[in-house]
C-alpha cells in the first residue's frame, strides 16, 4: 500500500470577478485564473509547475496556501482538508507550509535586520527567544551559505542571490514539511540560479522537504523536479515525470516551452525552433 501524498489538490478553481457600474457594482465576467487543476506531491519529492507569466501558477500557489480563498475545489495537506479554513484555523498549519517568494528585493523588509527577518517566524510561533533565537538564526544563515555575522546587516547590503538565501532561511526557520517556491530564481543571474537550485536540492535531501517549484523556464524546472505539470490559461495541459514531459512532450504548448530553452549550439537551437514551429 503506497503512502498518501503530502499535498493533494483536486479540481482547484480560482475565478476573479470583473465588475462594472458606477452606483451599483455588478459582475459582468470572470477571470479564470485557475480553472480546475489537480495534482499531488508525495513526501520528499518535487513537483515543477511550469508555464508562461499569466498562466495562473502564482495564483494556484496562493490558493493552495489559503493566502487567497479558492472559488472551489479541494486542497488536502497530510490528509486534512484545508480549503475554506479560517485564518485562525490555518495558523497551526503555517509552520508546516512555507513559501519562498520570487523577488528577493521586494520580499524582505528593508527596515529590518537579517536576524529579525529570519527570526520572526520563530518568535511569532513562540518556538525560540533570546540567545536561543539568535543561535538558531545564525545556524540557519550558515546552512544556506551565509555567515553568522550577517545577522545584524540589512537587506540592501546583500546581492540578489544572497537575499534569496535569506528568504530560504526564513522559509526553513520553522522546519516545514512543504515549501512552495514561487519563481525563486527568475530574478537572478544564470550563474546564481544554478547555485540556488543546488542549494534547494541539498536542503531537500537534508531535511526531507517536499517542494512545489514554480517557474516559467522548463529547463530550470527539469533539473530539480521529479514530476512536471505544465500550466496554460489556468489549466494543466500536461503532467508526467520530468523525463517524460521534457523528452516526449505530448502538448504543443509544452513543445513551445522546450523550444524556448537556450542551447549553446546555435545550429541545434535553430533546428529545434524549426521543429517546434512545424509541430505547432
Number of C-alpha atoms within 10 A of each C-alpha: 3 5 7 13 17 19 21 20 20 15 15 22 23 24 17 14 13 12 13 12 9 7 6 8 10 12 12 10 12 12 12 17 21 27 22 18 20 18 17 18 22 17 18 17 21 24 27 29 29 28 25 17 12 13 21 22 29 22 20 24 20 16 20 24 22 19 12 15 16 23 16 16 17 20 26 17 22 14 12 12 13 18 23 17 12 11 11 8 11 16 12 11 14 18 19 15 20 23 23 23 21 21 19 23 19 11 13 22 14 14 11 14 18 27 24 21 21 29 26 18 19 20 14 10 13 10 13 18 15 8 9 11 20 18 16 17 26 22 16 23 25 15 15 21 14 18 13 17 12 18 19 12 14 19 23 14 11 14 13 19 21 18 23 26 25 27 25 27 26 27 23 26 21 19 17 19 20 27 22 24 24 21 21 25 26 16 16 18 11 11 9 15 17 15 13 21 17 14 16 19 17 14 16 18 12 9 13 16 21 23 28 21 24 28 23 20 20 25 17 21 24 19 14 20 21 19 21 27 26 24 24 22 17 23 22 22 17 17 21 15 16 21 14 13 22 18 11 11 17 14 15 15 19 23 22 18 19 20 21 15 14 11 12 7 8 10 9 11 16 13 12 19 17 13 14 19 13 8 11 11
